[in-house]
Amino acid sequence: MTKTERLKMIKEAHARLIFKKRQAANAATVRRWTDEVERPRRAKEEAEFDAMIESLDENHNHWTDAPKYAETHYGDVARNTLREWDE
């Protein structure tokens, strides 16, 4: 192996090393950006989504007082039906 071949191999190895260092630096920049910017934004969106899902568990259309519902919406019909069932 001649001196020029060795120097060429050393330059190629140096170029690969520099490339890998740049990749690592870029990855560190992306990780830092993700930690500082992206993670809080995602946490906020996740909290909003969880709150929306929790609100879906509440049924705003149900009546908790069945006799009041029957009286409000059916009135005399409901009272007559109850009388017939009691007899």
Contacts in CASP RR format, 6 or more apart in sequence:
PFRMAT RR
TARGET T0000
AUTHOR 0000-0000-0000
METHOD contacts of the structure
MODEL  1
MTKTERLKMIKEAHARLIFKKRQAANAATVRRWTDEVERPRRAKEEAEFD
AMIESLDENHNHWTDAPKYAETHYGDVARNTLREWDE
63 69 0 8 1.000
70 78 0 8 1.000
71 78 0 8 1.000
71 79 0 8 1.000
END
